[in-house]
């Protein structure tokens, strides 16, 4: 396997970093940048050598260290992973807050051993810093002008190998596989945040206790509970705001994995199981919680919104029309400019998002009562257009 970063990664990191300015005085707190996050966790480990251990478990495609912070010595093994999607930096702030909470509460360290991976995609986090390193929350304009979300085949979270597929191609995925197989967690939490809407949980098995827990957490923070997120249409649910992730094929083990080859699948999202058309989103592999489930682990994705928003009233036909018209426009732009784009991580990300737009349009036509009135019809074109600026 070629160990160099794909698509001229470092060049684009430098371009995005050039636009980063310090946050203004005052204003709402913002998630830490990648450098601030790693410095804070290294500082906690140095200041608490008896209860903290920090190790490097791998290196990203862009040369960033993948760190693992362990706290406590309790029998329950809990693995927390932030930054699974690099446009979702709320998990970075959560990782720091959790580590500080565990250090401040001896009972938490006695009951469990906490393993915190501050980001599974630091390269992608660096490509997003232009918008979240400033005042928080961002505006819709600054967010989409600085937005980056990799194509599925470039997402460490979505490229865990499955039976019948090739070995994991991404070094970040292989590192996380080794962490999971070494820790053998009882529960694994992959920290996510949505753009808007309400809070919800995605879990690997039906747990009715999560329904009341989510309702209490959402009420405490004055957030709505999402009744049917666009990600979770047709998924099983034990109650409001809790949805069961569909199963994937049985994942391979890290021990039998190789460092050569590529993951099976072309492009897509972990939420597109069952879609086989080549011009649409397709899963690139299993997710981290699918992989951890082979150890009997409970997997959980908490989703919280960055913005509190009003409900979107978008008729089904209008949503489909908007998706398809912007898909045609963006496809034409890419066809005209792809040759001049040069190596870039943004072009495959735009292409992947456009495939997702086609898929959402088809799903909306098939299931209009369930998929209408979702702001995803508006956000996906903004994401694609914003990333097209980076090509």
LOKOL-368495 format. One record per residue (C-alpha): residue number from 1; residue in one letter; x, y, z. Coordinates in nm, 3 decimals, padded with zeros to 5 digits, m for minus. Example, Ala and Ser with C-alpha at 12.3 -4.5 7.8 and 13.67 -1.06 7.14 Angstrom:
REM LOKOL-368495
@seq:1 type:a east:01.230 north:m00.450 up:00.780
@seq:2 type:s east:01.367 north:m00.106 up:00.714
***
This chain:
REM LOKOL-368495
@seq:1 type:x east:00.000 north:00.000 up:00.000
@seq:2 type:x east:00.121 north:00.352 up:m00.086
@seq:3 type:x east:00.171 north:00.522 up:00.254
@seq:4 type:x east:00.153 north:00.875 up:00.112
@seq:5 type:x east:m00.156 north:01.088 up:00.182
@seq:6 type:x east:m00.405 north:01.069 up:m00.107
@seq:7 type:x east:m00.525 north:01.356 up:m00.325
@seq:8 type:x east:m00.254 north:01.608 up:m00.229
@seq:9 type:x east:m00.381 north:01.611 up:00.129
@seq:10 type:x east:m00.109 north:01.825 up:00.288
@seq:11 type:x east:m00.143 north:02.097 up:00.024
@seq:12 type:x east:m00.510 north:02.137 up:00.100
@seq:13 type:x east:m00.451 north:02.133 up:00.474
@seq:14 type:x east:m00.213 north:02.424 up:00.429
@seq:15 type:x east:m00.466 north:02.616 up:00.222
@seq:16 type:x east:m00.740 north:02.570 up:00.476
@seq:17 type:x east:m00.509 north:02.647 up:00.768
@seq:18 type:x east:m00.414 north:02.977 up:00.603
@seq:19 type:x east:m00.774 north:03.099 up:00.651
@seq:20 type:x east:m00.789 north:03.013 up:01.022
@seq:21 type:x east:m00.803 north:03.307 up:01.260
@seq:22 type:x east:m00.820 north:03.308 up:01.641
@seq:23 type:x east:m01.170 north:03.318 up:01.790
@seq:24 type:x east:m01.282 north:03.665 up:01.891
@seq:25 type:x east:m01.296 north:03.755 up:02.258
@seq:26 type:x east:m01.633 north:03.679 up:02.409
@seq:27 type:x east:m01.888 north:03.472 up:02.223
@seq:28 type:x east:m01.984 north:03.111 up:02.272
@seq:29 type:x east:m01.718 north:02.846 up:02.344
@seq:30 type:x east:m01.614 north:02.645 up:02.040
@seq:31 type:x east:m01.478 north:02.292 up:01.999
@seq:32 type:x east:m01.098 north:02.274 up:02.021
@seq:33 type:x east:m00.886 north:02.258 up:01.710
@seq:34 type:x east:m00.690 north:01.939 up:01.653
@seq:35 type:x east:m00.369 north:02.082 up:01.797
@seq:36 type:x east:m00.550 north:02.226 up:02.102
@seq:37 type:x east:m00.732 north:01.897 up:02.156
@seq:38 type:x east:m00.418 north:01.683 up:02.151
@seq:39 type:x east:m00.228 north:01.933 up:02.365
@seq:40 type:x east:m00.505 north:01.932 up:02.627
@seq:41 type:x east:m00.521 north:01.552 up:02.649
@seq:42 type:x east:m00.141 north:01.519 up:02.662
@seq:43 type:x east:m00.143 north:01.777 up:02.941
@seq:44 type:x east:m00.402 north:01.582 up:03.139
@seq:45 type:x east:m00.194 north:01.266 up:03.106
@seq:46 type:x east:00.125 north:01.444 up:03.216
@seq:47 type:x east:m00.049 north:01.601 up:03.517
@seq:48 type:x east:m00.215 north:01.275 up:03.627
@seq:49 type:x east:00.038 north:00.996 up:03.565
@seq:50 type:x east:m00.122 north:00.766 up:03.818
@seq:51 type:x east:m00.463 north:00.764 up:03.653
@seq:52 type:x east:m00.394 north:00.858 up:03.287
@seq:53 type:x east:m00.196 north:00.682 up:03.019
@seq:54 type:x east:m00.162 north:00.818 up:02.667
@seq:55 type:x east:m00.022 north:00.618 up:02.377
@seq:56 type:x east:00.008 north:00.656 up:02.001
@seq:57 type:x east:m00.185 north:00.378 up:01.830
@seq:58 type:x east:m00.126 north:00.476 up:01.467
@seq:59 type:x east:m00.054 north:00.752 up:01.220
@seq:60 type:x east:m00.302 north:00.910 up:00.979
@seq:61 type:x east:m00.253 north:00.936 up:00.603
@seq:62 type:x east:m00.150 north:01.298 up:00.659
@seq:63 type:x east:00.106 north:01.209 up:00.926
@seq:64 type:x east:m00.097 north:01.302 up:01.234
@seq:65 type:x east:m00.065 north:01.079 up:01.544
@seq:66 type:x east:m00.369 north:00.877 up:01.647
@seq:67 type:x east:m00.375 north:00.904 up:02.026
@seq:68 type:x east:m00.550 north:00.688 up:02.283
@seq:69 type:x east:m00.602 north:00.820 up:02.635
@seq:70 type:x east:m00.682 north:00.563 up:02.905
@seq:71 type:x east:m00.826 north:00.671 up:03.240
@seq:72 type:x east:m00.894 north:00.460 up:03.548
@seq:73 type:x east:m00.862 north:00.090 up:03.618
@seq:74 type:x east:m01.221 north:m00.028 up:03.663
@seq:75 type:x east:m01.359 north:m00.356 up:03.527
@seq:76 type:x east:m01.604 north:m00.201 up:03.277
@seq:77 type:x east:m01.428 north:m00.121 up:02.949
@seq:78 type:x east:m01.565 north:00.184 up:02.768
@seq:79 type:x east:m01.427 north:00.309 up:02.436
@seq:80 type:x east:m01.513 north:00.664 up:02.326
@seq:81 type:x east:m01.423 north:00.778 up:01.972
@seq:82 type:x east:m01.455 north:01.137 up:01.849
@seq:83 type:x east:m01.422 north:01.281 up:01.502
@seq:84 type:x east:m01.566 north:00.987 up:01.312
@seq:85 type:x east:m01.702 north:01.243 up:01.066
@seq:86 type:x east:m01.463 north:01.538 up:01.054
@seq:87 type:x east:m01.738 north:01.795 up:00.994
@seq:88 type:x east:m01.876 north:01.701 up:01.338
@seq:89 type:x east:m01.635 north:01.857 up:01.591
@seq:90 type:x east:m01.871 north:01.859 up:01.890
@seq:91 type:x east:m01.716 north:01.524 up:01.981
@seq:92 type:x east:m01.378 north:01.693 up:02.028
@seq:93 type:x east:m01.520 north:01.911 up:02.304
@seq:94 type:x east:m01.701 north:01.610 up:02.450
@seq:95 type:x east:m01.378 north:01.407 up:02.465
@seq:96 type:x east:m01.206 north:01.677 up:02.672
@seq:97 type:x east:m01.508 north:01.729 up:02.900
@seq:98 type:x east:m01.540 north:01.354 up:02.958
@seq:99 type:x east:m01.171 north:01.313 up:03.045
@seq:100 type:x east:m01.189 north:01.602 up:03.291
@seq:101 type:x east:m01.506 north:01.460 up:03.446
@seq:102 type:x east:m01.353 north:01.115 up:03.495
@seq:103 type:x east:m01.044 north:01.267 up:03.655
@seq:104 type:x east:m01.259 north:01.471 up:03.892
@seq:105 type:x east:m01.472 north:01.173 up:04.003
@seq:106 type:x east:m01.280 north:00.878 up:04.157
@seq:107 type:x east:m01.586 north:00.653 up:04.143
@seq:108 type:x east:m01.590 north:00.681 up:03.763
@seq:109 type:x east:m01.231 north:00.554 up:03.752
@seq:110 type:x east:m01.305 north:00.274 up:03.998
@seq:111 type:x east:m01.608 north:00.146 up:03.808
@seq:112 type:x east:m01.463 north:00.159 up:03.459
@seq:113 type:x east:m01.156 north:00.200 up:03.244
@seq:114 type:x east:m01.223 north:00.476 up:02.993
@seq:115 type:x east:m01.045 north:00.474 up:02.659
@seq:116 type:x east:m01.073 north:00.800 up:02.463
@seq:117 type:x east:m00.963 north:00.832 up:02.100
@seq:118 type:x east:m00.982 north:01.209 up:02.035
@seq:119 type:x east:m01.030 north:01.168 up:01.659
@seq:120 type:x east:m01.034 north:00.883 up:01.412
@seq:121 type:x east:m00.989 north:01.126 up:01.121
@seq:122 type:x east:m00.753 north:01.410 up:01.221
@seq:123 type:x east:m00.671 north:01.488 up:00.856
@seq:124 type:x east:m01.037 north:01.559 up:00.789
@seq:125 type:x east:m01.060 north:01.762 up:01.110
@seq:126 type:x east:m00.777 north:01.985 up:00.990
@seq:127 type:x east:m00.957 north:02.041 up:00.660
@seq:128 type:x east:m01.263 north:02.168 up:00.853
@seq:129 type:x east:m01.086 north:02.400 up:01.095
@seq:130 type:x east:m01.143 north:02.708 up:00.879
@seq:131 type:x east:m01.504 north:02.725 up:01.002
@seq:132 type:x east:m01.506 north:02.577 up:01.353
@seq:133 type:x east:m01.192 north:02.748 up:01.484
@seq:134 type:x east:m01.379 north:03.079 up:01.488
@seq:135 type:x east:m01.682 north:03.199 up:01.686
@seq:136 type:x east:m01.921 north:02.922 up:01.783
@seq:137 type:x east:m02.170 north:02.834 up:01.653
@seq:138 type:x east:m02.074 north:02.906 up:01.294
@seq:139 type:x east:m02.301 north:03.073 up:01.044
@seq:140 type:x east:m02.448 north:02.860 up:00.768
@seq:141 type:x east:m02.229 north:03.047 up:00.519
@seq:142 type:x east:m01.900 north:03.001 up:00.705
@seq:143 type:x east:m01.986 north:02.637 up:00.775
@seq:144 type:x east:m02.049 north:02.546 up:00.413
@seq:145 type:x east:m01.764 north:02.756 up:00.275
@seq:146 type:x east:m01.522 north:02.560 up:00.498
@seq:147 type:x east:m01.705 north:02.225 up:00.490
@seq:148 type:x east:m01.533 north:01.894 up:00.419
@seq:149 type:x east:m01.673 north:01.543 up:00.455
@seq:150 type:x east:m01.479 north:01.265 up:00.283
@seq:151 type:x east:m01.619 north:01.025 up:00.031
@seq:152 type:x east:m01.712 north:00.700 up:00.204
@seq:153 type:x east:m01.405 north:00.517 up:00.076
@seq:154 type:x east:m01.193 north:00.784 up:00.249
@seq:155 type:x east:m01.382 north:00.764 up:00.581
@seq:156 type:x east:m01.208 north:00.560 up:00.853
@seq:157 type:x east:m01.547 north:00.520 up:01.024
@seq:158 type:x east:m01.712 north:00.359 up:00.721
@seq:159 type:x east:m01.440 north:00.133 up:00.583
@seq:160 type:x east:m01.414 north:m00.158 up:00.826
@seq:161 type:x east:m01.365 north:m00.476 up:00.620
@seq:162 type:x east:m01.643 north:m00.732 up:00.595
@seq:163 type:x east:m01.648 north:m01.098 up:00.499
@seq:164 type:x east:m01.593 north:m01.128 up:00.128
@seq:165 type:x east:m01.430 north:m00.785 up:00.100
@seq:166 type:x east:m01.067 north:m00.692 up:00.094
@seq:167 type:x east:m00.863 north:m00.582 up:00.395
@seq:168 type:x east:m00.889 north:m00.234 up:00.543
@seq:169 type:x east:m00.705 north:00.012 up:00.320
@seq:170 type:x east:m00.697 north:00.314 up:00.552
@seq:171 type:x east:m00.432 north:00.325 up:00.828
@seq:172 type:x east:m00.677 north:00.499 up:01.062
@seq:173 type:x east:m00.924 north:00.212 up:01.024
@seq:174 type:x east:m00.655 north:m00.049 up:01.087
@seq:175 type:x east:m00.542 north:00.138 up:01.399
@seq:176 type:x east:m00.895 north:00.151 up:01.537
@seq:177 type:x east:m00.945 north:m00.219 up:01.459
@seq:178 type:x east:m00.638 north:m00.297 up:01.670
@seq:179 type:x east:m00.766 north:m00.077 up:01.954
@seq:180 type:x east:m01.104 north:m00.253 up:01.951
@seq:181 type:x east:m00.946 north:m00.600 up:01.945
@seq:182 type:x east:m00.705 north:m00.507 up:02.226
@seq:183 type:x east:m00.952 north:m00.325 up:02.453
@seq:184 type:x east:m01.249 north:m00.554 up:02.377
@seq:185 type:x east:m01.489 north:m00.285 up:02.499
@seq:186 type:x east:m01.816 north:m00.359 up:02.675
@seq:187 type:x east:m01.957 north:m00.044 up:02.515
@seq:188 type:x east:m01.831 north:00.179 up:02.235
@seq:189 type:x east:m01.958 north:00.532 up:02.182
@seq:190 type:x east:m01.885 north:00.706 up:01.852
@seq:191 type:x east:m01.953 north:01.077 up:01.904
@seq:192 type:x east:m02.150 north:01.249 up:01.627
@seq:193 type:x east:m02.333 north:01.574 up:01.575
@seq:194 type:x east:m02.601 north:01.664 up:01.325
@seq:195 type:x east:m02.633 north:02.005 up:01.163
@seq:196 type:x east:m02.986 north:02.074 up:01.283
@seq:197 type:x east:m03.305 north:01.909 up:01.403
@seq:198 type:x east:m03.322 north:01.716 up:01.730
@seq:199 type:x east:m03.114 north:01.474 up:01.935
@seq:200 type:x east:m03.123 north:01.101 up:01.873
@seq:201 type:x east:m02.930 north:00.780 up:01.936
@seq:202 type:x east:m02.824 north:00.510 up:01.689
@seq:203 type:x east:m02.747 north:00.180 up:01.860
@seq:204 type:x east:m02.643 north:m00.167 up:01.756
@seq:205 type:x east:m02.921 north:m00.337 up:01.948
@seq:206 type:x east:m03.259 north:m00.240 up:02.085
@seq:207 type:x east:m03.222 north:m00.089 up:02.432
@seq:208 type:x east:m03.548 north:00.052 up:02.570
@seq:209 type:x east:m03.366 north:00.220 up:02.863
@seq:210 type:x east:m03.206 north:00.460 up:02.613
@seq:211 type:x east:m03.546 north:00.613 up:02.532
@seq:212 type:x east:m03.595 north:00.771 up:02.874
@seq:213 type:x east:m03.225 north:00.854 up:02.901
@seq:214 type:x east:m03.234 north:01.048 up:02.574
@seq:215 type:x east:m03.555 north:01.226 up:02.673
@seq:216 type:x east:m03.399 north:01.337 up:03.005
@seq:217 type:x east:m03.076 north:01.457 up:02.841
@seq:218 type:x east:m03.260 north:01.645 up:02.569
@seq:219 type:x east:m03.493 north:01.814 up:02.818
@seq:220 type:x east:m03.198 north:01.915 up:03.038
@seq:221 type:x east:m03.042 north:02.098 up:02.744
@seq:222 type:x east:m03.368 north:02.231 up:02.599
@seq:223 type:x east:m03.335 north:02.025 up:02.281
@seq:224 type:x east:m03.607 north:01.842 up:02.090
@seq:225 type:x east:m03.593 north:01.467 up:02.038
@seq:226 type:x east:m03.580 north:01.380 up:01.668
@seq:227 type:x east:m03.883 north:01.173 up:01.572
@seq:228 type:x east:m03.757 north:01.043 up:01.236
@seq:229 type:x east:m03.412 north:01.165 up:01.124
@seq:230 type:x east:m03.338 north:01.135 up:00.754
@seq:231 type:x east:m03.059 north:00.888 up:00.839
@seq:232 type:x east:m03.295 north:00.645 up:01.007
@seq:233 type:x east:m03.593 north:00.600 up:00.776
@seq:234 type:x east:m03.726 north:00.241 up:00.802
@seq:235 type:x east:m03.492 north:00.147 up:01.089
@seq:236 type:x east:m03.624 north:m00.042 up:01.391
@seq:237 type:x east:m03.688 north:00.174 up:01.697
@seq:238 type:x east:m03.761 north:00.085 up:02.063
@seq:239 type:x east:m03.902 north:00.435 up:02.121
@seq:240 type:x east:m03.880 north:00.802 up:02.025
@seq:241 type:x east:m03.534 north:00.915 up:01.918
@seq:242 type:x east:m03.363 north:00.573 up:01.941
@seq:243 type:x east:m03.290 north:00.376 up:01.624
@seq:244 type:x east:m03.122 north:00.040 up:01.565
@seq:245 type:x east:m02.841 north:00.037 up:01.308
@seq:246 type:x east:m02.903 north:m00.232 up:01.041
@seq:247 type:x east:m02.651 north:m00.515 up:01.055
@seq:248 type:x east:m02.354 north:m00.539 up:00.821
@seq:249 type:x east:m02.180 north:m00.849 up:00.694
@seq:250 type:x east:m01.960 north:m01.019 up:00.953
@seq:251 type:x east:m01.641 north:m00.810 up:00.989
@seq:252 type:x east:m01.299 north:m00.966 up:00.949
@seq:253 type:x east:m01.059 north:m00.953 up:01.242
@seq:254 type:x east:m00.754 north:m00.733 up:01.264
@seq:255 type:x east:m00.540 north:m01.044 up:01.316
@seq:256 type:x east:m00.633 north:m01.179 up:00.970
@seq:257 type:x east:m00.621 north:m00.836 up:00.806
@seq:258 type:x east:m00.340 north:m00.737 up:00.570
@seq:259 type:x east:m00.180 north:m00.399 up:00.509
@seq:260 type:x east:m00.221 north:m00.435 up:00.133
@seq:261 type:x east:m00.524 north:m00.404 up:m00.091
@seq:262 type:x east:m00.834 north:m00.188 up:m00.087
@seq:263 type:x east:m01.169 north:m00.205 up:00.085
@seq:264 type:x east:m01.463 north:m00.333 up:m00.117
@seq:265 type:x east:m01.726 north:m00.086 up:m00.235
@seq:266 type:x east:m01.708 north:00.235 up:m00.430
@seq:267 type:x east:m01.861 north:00.530 up:m00.250
@seq:268 type:x east:m02.130 north:00.614 up:m00.004
@seq:269 type:x east:m02.258 north:00.639 up:00.349
@seq:270 type:x east:m02.301 north:00.391 up:00.631
@seq:271 type:x east:m02.671 north:00.475 up:00.615
@seq:272 type:x east:m02.725 north:00.342 up:00.263
@seq:273 type:x east:m02.743 north:m00.034 up:00.318
@seq:274 type:x east:m02.927 north:m00.222 up:00.046
@seq:275 type:x east:m02.866 north:00.033 up:m00.231
@seq:276 type:x east:m02.698 north:m00.139 up:m00.525
@seq:277 type:x east:m02.723 north:00.110 up:m00.812
@seq:278 type:x east:m02.371 north:00.209 up:m00.910
@seq:279 type:x east:m02.472 north:00.574 up:m00.959
@seq:280 type:x east:m02.585 north:00.606 up:m00.598
@seq:281 type:x east:m02.440 north:00.593 up:m00.248
@seq:282 type:x east:m02.303 north:00.252 up:m00.155
@seq:283 type:x east:m02.143 north:00.145 up:00.173
@seq:284 type:x east:m01.767 north:00.121 up:00.152
@seq:285 type:x east:m01.755 north:m00.126 up:00.442
@seq:286 type:x east:m01.878 north:m00.187 up:00.795
@seq:287 type:x east:m01.874 north:00.080 up:01.066
@seq:288 type:x east:m01.667 north:00.086 up:01.383
@seq:289 type:x east:m01.958 north:m00.026 up:01.601
@seq:290 type:x east:m02.035 north:m00.310 up:01.362
@seq:291 type:x east:m01.677 north:m00.426 up:01.409
@seq:292 type:x east:m01.687 north:m00.388 up:01.789
@seq:293 type:x east:m02.010 north:m00.590 up:01.808
@seq:294 type:x east:m01.811 north:m00.907 up:01.736
@seq:295 type:x east:m01.688 north:m00.879 up:02.097
@seq:296 type:x east:m02.043 north:m00.852 up:02.229
@seq:297 type:x east:m02.000 north:m00.477 up:02.257
@seq:298 type:x east:m02.295 north:m00.236 up:02.267
@seq:299 type:x east:m02.236 north:00.033 up:02.006
@seq:300 type:x east:m02.390 north:00.378 up:02.033
@seq:301 type:x east:m02.391 north:00.691 up:01.817
@seq:302 type:x east:m02.526 north:00.993 up:02.005
@seq:303 type:x east:m02.634 north:01.264 up:01.759
@seq:304 type:x east:m02.678 north:01.622 up:01.880
@seq:305 type:x east:m02.755 north:01.929 up:01.665
@seq:306 type:x east:m02.518 north:02.224 up:01.622
@seq:307 type:x east:m02.809 north:02.459 up:01.564
@seq:308 type:x east:m03.155 north:02.483 up:01.715
@seq:309 type:x east:m03.384 north:02.521 up:01.414
@seq:310 type:x east:m03.747 north:02.555 up:01.322
@seq:311 type:x east:m03.911 north:02.258 up:01.142
@seq:312 type:x east:m03.869 north:02.262 up:00.764
@seq:313 type:x east:m04.187 north:02.263 up:00.559
@seq:314 type:x east:m04.075 north:02.137 up:00.219
@seq:315 type:x east:m04.329 north:01.956 up:m00.002
@seq:316 type:x east:m04.207 north:01.627 up:m00.141
@seq:317 type:x east:m04.216 north:01.733 up:m00.506
@seq:318 type:x east:m04.029 north:02.056 up:m00.431
@seq:319 type:x east:m03.758 north:01.874 up:m00.237
@seq:320 type:x east:m03.703 north:01.624 up:m00.519
@seq:321 type:x east:m03.701 north:01.900 up:m00.780
@seq:322 type:x east:m03.440 north:02.098 up:m00.584
@seq:323 type:x east:m03.214 north:01.794 up:m00.538
@seq:324 type:x east:m03.227 north:01.692 up:m00.902
@seq:325 type:x east:m03.177 north:02.041 up:m01.043
@seq:326 type:x east:m02.874 north:02.105 up:m00.821
@seq:327 type:x east:m02.741 north:01.757 up:m00.902
@seq:328 type:x east:m02.755 north:01.836 up:m01.274
@seq:329 type:x east:m02.588 north:02.172 up:m01.220
@seq:330 type:x east:m02.305 north:02.036 up:m01.002
@seq:331 type:x east:m02.247 north:01.743 up:m01.238
@seq:332 type:x east:m02.207 north:01.986 up:m01.527
@seq:333 type:x east:m01.963 north:02.200 up:m01.327
@seq:334 type:x east:m01.753 north:01.896 up:m01.236
@seq:335 type:x east:m01.745 north:01.772 up:m01.595
@seq:336 type:x east:m01.622 north:02.111 up:m01.712
@seq:337 type:x east:m01.358 north:02.160 up:m01.444
@seq:338 type:x east:m01.244 north:01.815 up:m01.327
@seq:339 type:x east:m00.938 north:01.811 up:m01.551
@seq:340 type:x east:m00.814 north:02.138 up:m01.406
@seq:341 type:x east:m00.879 north:02.043 up:m01.045
@seq:342 type:x east:m00.557 north:01.848 up:m00.991
@seq:343 type:x east:m00.508 north:01.611 up:m00.694
@seq:344 type:x east:m00.764 north:01.703 up:m00.430
@seq:345 type:x east:m00.963 north:01.528 up:m00.155
@seq:346 type:x east:m01.259 north:01.751 up:m00.235
@seq:347 type:x east:m01.349 north:01.623 up:m00.583
@seq:348 type:x east:m01.427 north:01.263 up:m00.473
@seq:349 type:x east:m01.614 north:01.408 up:m00.175
@seq:350 type:x east:m01.830 north:01.622 up:m00.405
@seq:351 type:x east:m01.892 north:01.327 up:m00.636
@seq:352 type:x east:m01.995 north:01.114 up:m00.338
@seq:353 type:x east:m02.233 north:01.382 up:m00.211
@seq:354 type:x east:m02.393 north:01.417 up:m00.554
@seq:355 type:x east:m02.456 north:01.042 up:m00.554
@seq:356 type:x east:m02.618 north:01.086 up:m00.215
@seq:357 type:x east:m02.841 north:01.361 up:m00.352
@seq:358 type:x east:m02.967 north:01.126 up:m00.624
@seq:359 type:x east:m03.035 north:00.860 up:m00.362
@seq:360 type:x east:m03.228 north:01.096 up:m00.134
@seq:361 type:x east:m03.436 north:01.208 up:m00.432
@seq:362 type:x east:m03.525 north:00.845 up:m00.510
@seq:363 type:x east:m03.607 north:00.764 up:m00.148
@seq:364 type:x east:m03.826 north:01.071 up:m00.123
@seq:365 type:x east:m04.023 north:00.960 up:m00.427
@seq:366 type:x east:m04.062 north:00.607 up:m00.288
@seq:367 type:x east:m04.158 north:00.707 up:00.067
@seq:368 type:x east:m04.288 north:01.065 up:00.057
@seq:369 type:x east:m04.459 north:01.061 up:00.400
@seq:370 type:x east:m04.135 north:00.956 up:00.572
@seq:371 type:x east:m03.874 north:01.151 up:00.379
@seq:372 type:x east:m04.051 north:01.479 up:00.307
@seq:373 type:x east:m03.995 north:01.792 up:00.520
@seq:374 type:x east:m03.631 north:01.704 up:00.585
@seq:375 type:x east:m03.373 north:01.981 up:00.563
@seq:376 type:x east:m03.132 north:01.728 up:00.409
@seq:377 type:x east:m03.290 north:01.825 up:00.076
@seq:378 type:x east:m03.142 north:02.172 up:00.128
@seq:379 type:x east:m02.820 north:02.089 up:00.314
@seq:380 type:x east:m02.675 north:01.831 up:00.074
@seq:381 type:x east:m02.655 north:02.075 up:m00.221
@seq:382 type:x east:m02.491 north:02.333 up:00.009
@seq:383 type:x east:m02.235 north:02.075 up:00.121
@seq:384 type:x east:m02.150 north:01.977 up:m00.235
@seq:385 type:x east:m02.125 north:02.338 up:m00.353
@seq:386 type:x east:m01.908 north:02.436 up:m00.057
@seq:387 type:x east:m01.666 north:02.149 up:m00.113
@seq:388 type:x east:m01.655 north:02.223 up:m00.486
@seq:389 type:x east:m01.485 north:02.551 up:m00.391
@seq:390 type:x east:m01.194 north:02.350 up:m00.251
@seq:391 type:x east:m01.125 north:02.162 up:m00.575
***
